[in-house]
Amino acid sequence: MHIVDVTMFHAPASGGVRTYLEAKHRVLAARPGLRGSLLVPGAERGSLGGVHTLPAPRIPLGQGYRFPLRRRPWREALVAMAPDLIEAGDPYVTAWAAVEAGQALGVPTVGFFHSDLPRLMGERFGAAVRRRLQRYVGDLYGHFDSVLAPCTAMAERLADWGVEKVRVQPLGVDLEAFHPRRRDPGLHRALGLCDRKRLLVFAGRHSPEKHVDVLLATMARLGPRYHLLLMGPGMPTRAPENVSVVPRYCPPAEVARALASADAMLHAGTRETFGLVAQEAMACGVPVVAARAGALKEYVPLGAGVLCRPGDPDDMARAVRELFLNDPVAMGRHARRHVERHFHWEHVIDGLSRHYAGLVDGEARPAVERAERA
């Protein structure tokens, strides 16, 4: 079975979508009878090791992302690749090209709805834009044979917009790259911290839905006994004294070192559809303090962290103090076991491969399906 993924969400500083695609294709390569290919934007047409590129213009200030403008080249490239199944990883031009290529080839198509586009844009541009995008999403994803959503809340939202055949499909975590043994006691010293200070970490891009301002306000309330390391492109350089900032893209090894060396992770995001960095922190044996919103309330289990009211730095500070009144080391061990059981990439992709095989074989699917949980 030849599976082709197509998406514009693939750039040098990409986040969860690129992580998912690279992990999936790595696992598929070791499976007999399965082959994965990837079609993404690039500076020019090319092909290397199963990764194919078509030229597309860069998005200004878009952190390296490129935006395809015309369906036809993408549709024709997909048809020429002769897949048995096509998966689209964004809701734009490449998604429509995937639908049209699937129809031309007579093969099933899958749409993975990685981010809540209507809500994100609606918060910035108003309710009218949100409603229009909800109709757009309902129309686009209604053309796919299966739609994947990374959490239950997102699957239910898609169903509300009229999308049928939705599968709740969590992502996975690289359990070797993100492991407690990545801990480096030298990080405390490098940050100028004494052993008694609690080190907190957040890694990700600086965007409105991440609510970095809530993290900074939380640190102002926690005071000098706690220190936050903020990592990611666009992070504010003006911060309280108990905050250190690395305002650039940080490769996975650097993020893993920081997470494993921390005492806890802070995450104030309210629009997470999976919250990959929270799972990576838990894989590093670190408990999570997070907003009780989106996928974080679903994927940060009891005993692996503490949830707080969204957008409330007072309550987040309360949650941090509560965590350290308990046993954060034991909570970190529980977090690691939880991720090992539910979010190992091998397990995630095995279940997804069975779903693909069912689609290719034409098996009927329920309106809302849930991926297998160990």
KELUM-271868 format. One record per residue (C-alpha): x, y, z; residue in three letters. Coordinates in steps of 0.05 Angstrom, whole numbers, padded with zeros to 5 digits, always signed. Layout:
! residues N
XYZALA
...
***
This chain:
! residues 374
+00000+00000+00000MET
+00029+00067-00022HIS
+00008+00125+00023ILE
+00021+00197+00000VAL
+00018+00256+00048ASP
+00010+00326+00020VAL
+00013+00390+00061THR
+00040+00461+00062MET
+00054+00454+00137PHE
+00126+00432+00125HIS
+00182+00480+00137ALA
+00250+00480+00172PRO
+00219+00508+00236ALA
+00154+00468+00231SER
+00121+00440+00293GLY
+00073+00383+00305GLY
+00051+00369+00233VAL
+00122+00357+00209ARG
+00137+00316+00271THR
+00077+00272+00256TYR
+00095+00263+00183LEU
+00167+00246+00195GLU
+00149+00197+00250ALA
+00096+00164+00207LYS
+00141+00155+00147HIS
+00197+00129+00191ARG
+00151+00075+00220VAL
+00120+00058+00153LEU
+00189+00048+00122ALA
+00199-00011+00170ALA
+00132-00043+00154ARG
+00131-00095+00098PRO
+00080-00079+00044GLY
+00074-00006+00064LEU
+00107+00054+00030ARG
+00101+00127+00047GLY
+00115+00189+00004SER
+00110+00263+00020LEU
+00092+00321-00026LEU
+00108+00390+00002VAL
+00125+00460-00022PRO
+00196+00479-00036GLY
+00239+00529-00073ALA
+00238+00485-00135GLU
+00213+00418-00162ARG
+00252+00360-00133GLY
+00251+00289-00106SER
+00296+00257-00054LEU
+00284+00196-00010GLY
+00209+00195-00017GLY
+00202+00270-00005VAL
+00177+00308-00067HIS
+00174+00384-00073THR
+00137+00431-00118LEU
+00154+00506-00122PRO
+00112+00553-00082ALA
+00123+00625-00058PRO
+00146+00639+00013ARG
+00097+00671+00061ILE
+00125+00738+00085PRO
+00146+00732+00158LEU
+00119+00661+00154GLY
+00178+00625+00188GLN
+00197+00590+00123GLY
+00128+00566+00103TYR
+00108+00568+00030ARG
+00036+00574+00004PHE
+00015+00537-00060PRO
-00029+00581-00104LEU
-00055+00533-00158ARG
-00087+00465-00151ARG
-00069+00437-00219ARG
+00006+00423-00209PRO
-00008+00390-00142TRP
-00065+00348-00169ARG
-00023+00325-00228GLU
+00036+00308-00184ALA
-00008+00267-00138LEU
-00038+00229-00196VAL
+00031+00215-00224ALA
+00053+00186-00156MET
-00001+00133-00163ALA
-00018+00125-00089PRO
-00068+00076-00059ASP
-00088+00130-00008LEU
-00077+00205-00002ILE
-00076+00244+00063GLU
-00080+00320+00064ALA
-00050+00357+00123GLY
-00076+00428+00113ASP
-00143+00460+00094PRO
-00119+00499+00034TYR
-00099+00488-00039VAL
-00065+00421-00028THR
-00127+00393+00007ALA
-00170+00408-00054TRP
-00116+00379-00099ALA
-00117+00315-00057ALA
-00193+00309-00064VAL
-00189+00318-00139GLU
-00131+00270-00147ALA
-00167+00218-00106GLY
-00228+00224-00149GLN
-00186+00218-00213ALA
-00150+00156-00187LEU
-00209+00125-00152GLY
-00171+00119-00086VAL
-00193+00141-00016PRO
-00173+00208+00012THR
-00162+00228+00085VAL
-00161+00298+00113GLY
-00124+00311+00178PHE
-00152+00373+00213PHE
-00091+00392+00253HIS
-00113+00462+00277SER
-00179+00496+00291ASP
-00176+00547+00234LEU
-00246+00578+00245PRO
-00233+00591+00319ARG
-00163+00618+00309LEU
-00183+00665+00253MET
-00249+00683+00287GLY
-00213+00707+00349GLU
-00172+00754+00307ARG
-00223+00777+00255PHE
-00291+00767+00287GLY
-00353+00723+00288ALA
-00371+00732+00215ALA
-00303+00705+00193VAL
-00310+00647+00241ARG
-00378+00627+00213ARG
-00354+00633+00141ARG
-00294+00588+00156LEU
-00338+00538+00191GLN
-00379+00531+00128ARG
-00314+00526+00087TYR
-00287+00471+00132VAL
-00352+00433+00131GLY
-00353+00436+00055ASP
-00279+00417+00044LEU
-00276+00360+00094TYR
-00342+00333+00072GLY
-00306+00311+00008HIS
-00258+00264+00044PHE
-00270+00191+00057ASP
-00244+00199+00128SER
-00226+00259+00171VAL
-00176+00255+00227LEU
-00179+00300+00289ALA
-00125+00297+00342PRO
-00173+00304+00402CYS
-00245+00291+00420THR
-00263+00365+00426ALA
-00240+00377+00354MET
-00277+00316+00328ALA
-00341+00340+00361GLU
-00332+00409+00331ARG
-00323+00380+00261LEU
-00387+00339+00271ALA
-00424+00403+00291ASP
-00401+00434+00225TRP
-00432+00375+00187GLY
-00369+00334+00175VAL
-00382+00259+00177GLU
-00335+00200+00186LYS
-00289+00233+00236VAL
-00236+00192+00272ARG
-00203+00216+00337VAL
-00130+00204+00321GLN
-00079+00226+00374PRO
-00008+00239+00353LEU
+00052+00204+00384GLY
+00118+00221+00419VAL
+00189+00200+00404ASP
+00203+00164+00469LEU
+00278+00159+00456GLU
+00289+00232+00438ALA
+00245+00255+00496PHE
+00268+00214+00555HIS
+00286+00229+00628PRO
+00359+00212+00613ARG
+00363+00277+00572ARG
+00366+00313+00639ARG
+00427+00359+00645ASP
+00443+00386+00714PRO
+00487+00438+00680GLY
+00426+00475+00653LEU
+00410+00503+00722HIS
+00481+00529+00727ARG
+00479+00557+00656ALA
+00417+00597+00675LEU
+00450+00621+00739GLY
+00401+00584+00784LEU
+00416+00553+00852CYS
+00391+00482+00865ASP
+00334+00507+00909ARG
+00300+00545+00851LYS
+00245+00509+00814ARG
+00257+00509+00739LEU
+00196+00514+00694LEU
+00196+00509+00618VAL
+00152+00526+00559PHE
+00174+00512+00487ALA
+00135+00533+00425GLY
+00122+00590+00378ARG
+00097+00657+00404HIS
+00026+00663+00378SER
-00037+00691+00410PRO
-00068+00623+00426GLU
-00006+00602+00466LYS
-00020+00659+00517HIS
+00052+00672+00533VAL
+00028+00735+00568ASP
-00007+00690+00620VAL
+00059+00653+00632LEU
+00096+00719+00644LEU
+00041+00744+00691ALA
+00043+00677+00728THR
+00118+00684+00739MET
+00108+00754+00766ALA
+00062+00724+00818ARG
+00106+00665+00835LEU
+00167+00707+00851GLY
+00242+00689+00857PRO
+00234+00617+00882ARG
+00213+00597+00811TYR
+00246+00609+00744HIS
+00216+00601+00674LEU
+00254+00584+00611LEU
+00216+00607+00549LEU
+00239+00575+00483MET
+00214+00589+00413GLY
+00213+00638+00355PRO
+00183+00706+00369GLY
+00185+00700+00444MET
+00184+00768+00479PRO
+00252+00792+00502THR
+00223+00837+00557ARG
+00205+00792+00614ALA
+00205+00789+00691PRO
+00272+00777+00725GLU
+00254+00704+00738ASN
+00245+00689+00664VAL
+00300+00670+00613SER
+00283+00674+00539VAL
+00312+00636+00479VAL
+00275+00674+00423PRO
+00290+00627+00364ARG
+00272+00559+00336TYR
+00301+00506+00381CYS
+00315+00437+00352PRO
+00284+00376+00386PRO
+00348+00356+00422ALA
+00353+00424+00455GLU
+00279+00423+00475VAL
+00287+00352+00503ALA
+00347+00374+00545ARG
+00308+00433+00573ALA
+00245+00393+00588LEU
+00282+00335+00621ALA
+00322+00384+00663SER
+00261+00422+00688ALA
+00219+00411+00749ASP
+00154+00423+00712ALA
+00126+00449+00646MET
+00078+00508+00641LEU
+00028+00511+00583HIS
-00025+00566+00581ALA
-00050+00549+00510GLY
-00126+00546+00502THR
-00131+00523+00429ARG
-00087+00461+00429GLU
-00112+00404+00387THR
-00062+00355+00415PHE
-00010+00394+00456GLY
+00050+00356+00431LEU
+00101+00393+00474VAL
+00062+00375+00536ALA
+00066+00301+00516GLN
+00140+00310+00503GLU
+00150+00339+00572ALA
+00113+00281+00603MET
+00156+00233+00562ALA
+00216+00267+00595CYS
+00187+00249+00663GLY
+00164+00320+00678VAL
+00095+00339+00705PRO
+00053+00392+00669VAL
+00015+00452+00694VAL
-00034+00471+00639ALA
-00098+00508+00623ALA
-00160+00466+00629ARG
-00177+00476+00555ALA
-00173+00443+00487GLY
-00133+00379+00482ALA
-00094+00394+00546LEU
-00153+00377+00590LYS
-00159+00311+00552GLU
-00086+00291+00548TYR
-00057+00313+00615VAL
-00084+00259+00661PRO
-00096+00261+00735LEU
-00031+00248+00771GLY
+00013+00273+00715ALA
+00001+00347+00727GLY
-00047+00401+00751VAL
-00098+00438+00708LEU
-00119+00510+00720CYS
-00170+00560+00695ARG
-00154+00585+00625PRO
-00126+00655+00620GLY
-00119+00663+00695ASP
-00047+00675+00720PRO
-00070+00675+00792ASP
-00099+00605+00785ASP
-00038+00581+00745MET
+00007+00605+00801ALA
-00038+00569+00851ARG
-00032+00505+00808ALA
+00045+00510+00807VAL
+00048+00517+00882ARG
-00001+00459+00890GLU
+00042+00415+00846LEU
+00103+00426+00889PHE
+00065+00413+00953LEU
+00055+00343+00925ASN
+00109+00297+00897ASP
+00129+00325+00828PRO
+00181+00270+00818VAL
+00129+00215+00827ALA
+00081+00253+00782MET
+00135+00256+00729GLY
+00145+00181+00733ARG
+00070+00171+00724HIS
+00070+00219+00665ALA
+00125+00179+00631ARG
+00088+00113+00640ARG
+00024+00144+00613HIS
+00058+00168+00549VAL
+00094+00102+00540GLU
+00027+00066+00543ARG
-00015+00111+00499HIS
+00029+00153+00454PHE
+00086+00110+00429HIS
+00093+00125+00355TRP
+00095+00051+00337GLU
+00028+00040+00370HIS
-00003+00103+00340VAL
+00019+00087+00269ILE
-00001+00013+00275ASP
-00072+00034+00290GLY
-00071+00087+00235LEU
-00045+00036+00185SER
-00103-00010+00201ARG
-00150+00048+00189HIS
-00118+00062+00122TYR
-00124-00011+00102ALA
-00198-00010+00119GLY
-00209+00051+00076LEU
-00172+00019+00017VAL
-00213-00044+00026ASP
-00277-00003+00028GLY
-00299-00021+00099GLU
-00357+00019+00127ALA
-00339+00066+00185ARG
-00381+00098+00240PRO
-00396+00172+00240ALA
-00346+00184+00296VAL
-00290+00133+00308GLU
-00238+00131+00362ARG
-00168+00106+00353ALA
-00148+00045+00393GLU
-00119+00060+00462ARG
-00072+00012+00496ALA
***
